[in-house]
Amino acid sequence: MPTELSSALADVRALLLDTEQLARAVAAGRRKGLEPPAAERVEVRPVQLKNGPHLQFTARTGPVVSTRNVAVADAGAAVDELLGQAYGNLHVETADEVVQVRITKKGDAQVHRAPARQAAGPQQHDRSKQRLVDPDDPLFRVLGAGGDKRRQVEAFVRQLAPLTPAVVERSGPVLRAVDLGCGNAYLTFAAHRWLSGQAHASERELVTVGVDVREDVVATGRKAAADAGLPGLEFAVGSIEGATPFPDATPDVVMALHACDTATDEALARAVRWDAPLVLAAPCCHRDVQRQIAGHASPLVRHAILRERFADVLTDTLRSLVLQLLGYRVEVVEFIDSAHTPRNAMIRAVRAGRPQGSRLAELLDEFDALTGAWGVEPALARMLAPELAGVRQTLA
C-alpha cells in the first residue's frame, strides 16, 4: 500500500475512533480493479447507549439495510475491517472539520479538508440530527424557508455530500452545477452553499445555474442570491430540453428536483447527453407511465390509487435501467421521511462507464421484460432512443 494512502487511512481511523469529536462518516464508491466492498455504502456515527458510548455502523446495499453497534472500547477492529475494504470515497465530519478522502484507481489518496459547522460526539438516539447546512444560515431567511423545507434541504445535502469529492476532483479549475426546472430554488441554494465549501477547499471556482421557464421565478432567484450574498449562483430563463447553462462547457453536477412527470426525463436525458459525472433527480408525479398502464388487466393497477403508486415504482425502475445501460451507477433512495413530502424518492446516478458483455445483456433483458410485460414505452427511453439503439448494436 502506498505511503500516502496508508497515512490517509491512519488519519481516518483516528478520526473515527475519536467519538468525542466525530459527527458521522460515510464510506462509499468502489475502487476499480478490486473486490467490491461488502456493502455499497456504510455510515458510521457515535451513539450513546445505556451501556456506554458506541460506534453505530449502518450498511446499505440497494434496499437492504443493516445496523450494528460496537462499543467504543472494541471498535478498533470494526473500523479496520471497514477501512480494509475497497471503498473509493471516505467522508468524515468532526466537530472541527470535514475530511474527504478519494482513493484513485492507482491507489493514490487525495485528501481535502474544510471547516465543520456542526457539533459532534456520542449522540442519544432521540437527539436532533447534526446539520450539514446550518439552520441559521442566512439563505433560509432570504428564502423564507420553514421547518419542513429546511429538513428537505438538509436531507438533500446528505445525499449530495458523499458523492461530491470525486466530482470536485475531476472538475478542473471550475466546478459547474445546474438545477433544471429549479422552481423556488430552495435546493439550488442549498447545493450551491454546500458545493461552494468543497470547491473552495480544493481551490476551485464554483458556478451554479438554476434554469426555469418562468421569468418571475428566475427574477426572484436572482434577487435572493444577491440578498444571501452567494457569488457564483446564477439563474437563467429557459426550458429543460433547450438549456445551455454553460455555452462553452458541460455541467459536472446536474439536479432535477421535483420536476413534474416527463420533465424529470428531460433532465435525465440532458444529463446523459452532457455525460455529466453526477446526477441527482427527485421525481414528482409519474403520469406518463400511469396513462400507459391504465388498461392493463393486472389487478395491480385495477384501482386508481394502486395504479398511481405502481406507476411511480415502474417509472423509476425503468429510468434506473436506462441510466445503467448508458453508463451510470444508479441508486434509488428515500432522501427524506414521507411525513415531510410524499415525493421522497431520489435517483442518484454516478458516471461509471458503460456495462459490457453479460452485464449489458442482463440489463437489456430486464428492461425489455418490464416494458414488454406492461406494454409501456418510458419517456426517457423515447428521448434517448438513438443512444439505446447504439447500446443494442454492441450486442448484435
SVG drawing of the C-alpha trace seen along z (x, -y; Angstrom):
<svg xmlns="http://www.w3.org/2000/svg" viewBox="-60 -42 65 55">
<polyline fill="none" stroke="black" stroke-width="0.4" points="0.0,0.0 1.4,-3.4 2.7,-5.5 0.3,-8.4 -2.7,-6.1 -1.6,-4.4 -1.2,-7.8 -4.6,-8.9 -6.3,-5.8 -4.5,-6.1 -5.8,-9.6 -9.4,-8.5 -9.1,-5.6 -8.1,-8.1 -11.0,-10.4 -13.5,-7.5 -12.3,-6.3 -12.4,-9.8 -16.1,-9.6 -16.0,-12.9 -15.2,-14.8 -16.8,-12.5 -20.2,-13.5 -20.6,-11.0 -18.6,-9.3 -19.5,-7.6 -17.7,-5.0 -19.0,-4.7 -17.9,-4.1 -15.7,-1.3 -12.0,-1.3 -11.6,0.1 -9.9,3.4 -10.5,4.6 -13.0,6.8 -16.3,4.9 -16.9,3.9 -19.4,5.9 -21.9,3.1 -22.5,0.3 -22.4,-2.4 -21.6,-2.4 -22.4,-5.2 -20.7,-5.4 -21.7,-7.7 -21.3,-7.8 -24.3,-6.9 -24.8,-6.9 -26.5,-3.7 -27.4,-2.6 -24.2,-0.7 -22.0,-3.5 -20.7,-5.1 -20.8,-3.0 -20.0,-3.4 -23.0,-2.6 -22.3,-1.1 -25.3,-1.3 -24.6,0.7 -26.8,0.3 -26.9,2.3 -29.9,1.4 -33.0,1.6 -31.2,3.8 -30.1,2.0 -28.3,3.5 -27.1,1.8 -24.7,2.9 -23.5,1.1 -19.9,1.7 -18.7,0.5 -16.0,-2.2 -13.5,-0.1 -13.9,2.7 -14.4,0.5 -10.8,0.6 -11.3,4.0 -14.6,2.9 -13.0,-0.3 -10.0,1.6 -12.4,4.0 -14.3,1.1 -11.1,-0.7 -9.7,2.5 -12.4,2.7 -12.1,1.2 -14.1,-1.9 -13.2,-4.8 -14.5,-7.7 -14.3,-8.3 -16.2,-11.3 -15.7,-12.2 -17.4,-15.0 -16.0,-16.1 -16.5,-19.0 -13.7,-20.9 -13.6,-19.8 -14.9,-17.8 -12.3,-15.4 -12.8,-13.9 -10.5,-11.1 -10.8,-10.0 -8.7,-6.9 -7.8,-6.8 -7.6,-3.6 -3.8,-3.8 -4.2,-3.7 -3.3,-7.3 -5.1,-9.2 -6.5,-12.7 -7.4,-14.4 -9.4,-17.6 -10.3,-19.4 -12.9,-22.1 -14.1,-23.7 -17.1,-22.0 -20.3,-23.6 -21.8,-21.1 -21.1,-19.7 -20.1,-16.1 -19.6,-13.4 -21.7,-10.4 -25.4,-11.2 -28.6,-10.0 -31.0,-8.1 -33.6,-10.8 -31.2,-13.7 -31.7,-16.2 -29.6,-15.4 -26.3,-17.1 -26.6,-19.5 -24.6,-19.9 -26.4,-23.2 -26.7,-25.5 -30.4,-26.0 -29.5,-29.7 -27.8,-30.1 -29.0,-33.5 -30.1,-31.8 -33.1,-30.3 -34.2,-33.8 -33.8,-35.2 -35.9,-32.3 -38.4,-32.4 -38.0,-28.6 -39.8,-27.0 -39.0,-23.9 -40.2,-21.3 -38.3,-23.0 -35.1,-23.2 -35.4,-19.5 -35.7,-18.7 -32.6,-20.9 -30.6,-19.0 -31.7,-15.6 -30.8,-16.6 -27.3,-17.8 -26.7,-14.5 -27.3,-12.7 -25.0,-15.0 -22.1,-15.2 -20.6,-11.7 -20.6,-11.9 -19.0,-15.4 -15.2,-14.7 -14.8,-12.6 -16.7,-15.1 -14.8,-18.1 -11.5,-16.3 -12.4,-15.7 -14.0,-19.1 -10.9,-21.1 -10.5,-24.7 -14.2,-25.4 -16.9,-23.2 -20.2,-23.6 -23.7,-22.7 -27.1,-23.1 -30.6,-22.7 -33.0,-22.1 -36.6,-23.3 -35.4,-24.9 -38.7,-26.4 -38.4,-28.2 -34.8,-27.0 -34.5,-26.1 -32.4,-23.1 -30.5,-25.1 -29.4,-27.4 -28.5,-24.6 -26.5,-22.7 -24.6,-25.9 -23.9,-26.6 -22.5,-23.0 -20.6,-22.8 -19.0,-26.2 -17.3,-24.9 -16.0,-21.9 -14.8,-23.9 -13.1,-26.4 -11.3,-23.7 -10.0,-22.4 -9.0,-25.9 -11.7,-25.7 -14.3,-28.2 -18.0,-27.2 -20.7,-28.3 -24.3,-27.1 -27.1,-27.9 -30.8,-27.5 -32.9,-27.1 -36.7,-27.6 -39.2,-28.6 -40.9,-31.2 -39.3,-34.7 -40.8,-35.7 -39.2,-32.7 -35.8,-33.5 -36.0,-37.1 -36.9,-36.1 -34.0,-33.7 -31.5,-36.3 -32.6,-38.7 -32.5,-36.1 -28.9,-35.1 -27.8,-38.7 -29.6,-39.2 -28.0,-36.0 -24.5,-37.0 -23.9,-33.9 -21.4,-34.7 -21.4,-32.2 -25.1,-31.4 -26.9,-32.4 -30.4,-31.9 -31.5,-31.7 -34.8,-31.6 -35.2,-28.5 -36.7,-25.1 -35.0,-21.9 -34.7,-20.5 -33.1,-23.6 -31.0,-24.5 -27.4,-25.7 -26.2,-26.8 -22.6,-26.8 -22.2,-27.6 -18.5,-26.5 -18.6,-23.6 -20.8,-20.9 -22.1,-20.6 -20.3,-18.4 -23.5,-18.1 -27.0,-18.0 -30.0,-18.3 -33.7,-18.0 -35.7,-18.2 -39.5,-17.6 -39.7,-18.3 -43.2,-17.2 -43.8,-14.0 -41.6,-13.8 -39.7,-16.9 -37.6,-14.6 -37.0,-12.5 -36.0,-15.6 -33.5,-16.5 -32.0,-13.0 -31.7,-12.9 -29.9,-16.2 -27.5,-14.9 -26.8,-11.7 -26.0,-13.7 -23.8,-16.1 -22.1,-13.0 -22.5,-14.6 -20.4,-12.9 -23.1,-13.2 -26.9,-13.4 -29.5,-13.9 -33.2,-13.7 -36.1,-13.7 -39.1,-12.8 -42.5,-14.2 -45.7,-12.8 -45.4,-9.9 -48.4,-10.4 -46.8,-9.2 -46.4,-5.6 -49.6,-5.7 -51.6,-6.5 -50.0,-3.7 -50.8,-1.0 -54.4,-2.2 -55.9,0.5 -53.7,3.4 -55.5,6.5 -53.4,6.9 -55.1,6.4 -52.0,4.4 -53.4,1.5 -57.1,2.1 -57.6,-0.6 -56.6,-4.2 -54.6,-4.6 -52.7,-1.4 -52.1,-2.3 -50.6,-5.6 -48.3,-4.0 -47.2,-1.2 -46.6,-3.7 -44.2,-5.5 -42.2,-2.4 -42.3,-1.1 -41.2,-4.5 -38.2,-5.0 -37.2,-1.3 -37.1,-1.9 -35.3,-5.2 -32.7,-3.4 -32.2,-0.7 -31.9,-3.2 -29.2,-5.1 -27.3,-1.9 -27.4,-0.9 -25.9,-4.3 -23.0,-4.2 -24.2,-5.2 -24.1,-3.5 -27.6,-4.2 -29.2,-4.2 -32.8,-5.0 -33.1,-6.1 -35.5,-7.7 -34.0,-11.0 -36.4,-12.3 -39.3,-10.8 -42.6,-10.7 -44.1,-12.8 -42.3,-15.8 -43.1,-15.1 -44.8,-12.2 -42.4,-12.6 -39.4,-11.4 -37.5,-9.1 -34.2,-10.3 -32.3,-8.9 -28.6,-9.2 -26.5,-8.4 -22.7,-8.5 -21.0,-8.1 -19.1,-4.8 -18.6,-3.7 -21.0,-1.6 -21.5,2.1 -20.1,4.8 -20.8,8.3 -23.1,10.4 -23.9,7.5 -25.1,5.4 -27.2,8.3 -28.7,8.8 -29.7,5.1 -31.2,5.1 -33.2,8.3 -34.5,6.7 -35.6,3.6 -37.2,5.5 -39.0,7.8 -40.6,4.9 -41.5,2.8 -42.9,5.9 -44.9,7.2 -46.6,3.8 -46.8,2.6 -45.0,-0.7 -42.5,-2.9 -41.0,-5.1 -40.3,-8.8 -36.6,-8.5 -36.2,-5.6 -38.0,-7.6 -35.8,-10.6 -32.6,-8.6 -33.6,-6.2 -30.5,-6.8 -28.2,-6.1 -30.1,-2.9 -30.0,-1.7 -26.3,-2.1 -26.1,0.0 -28.1,2.7 -25.9,2.7 -22.9,3.6 -24.6,7.0 -25.7,7.6"/>
</svg>
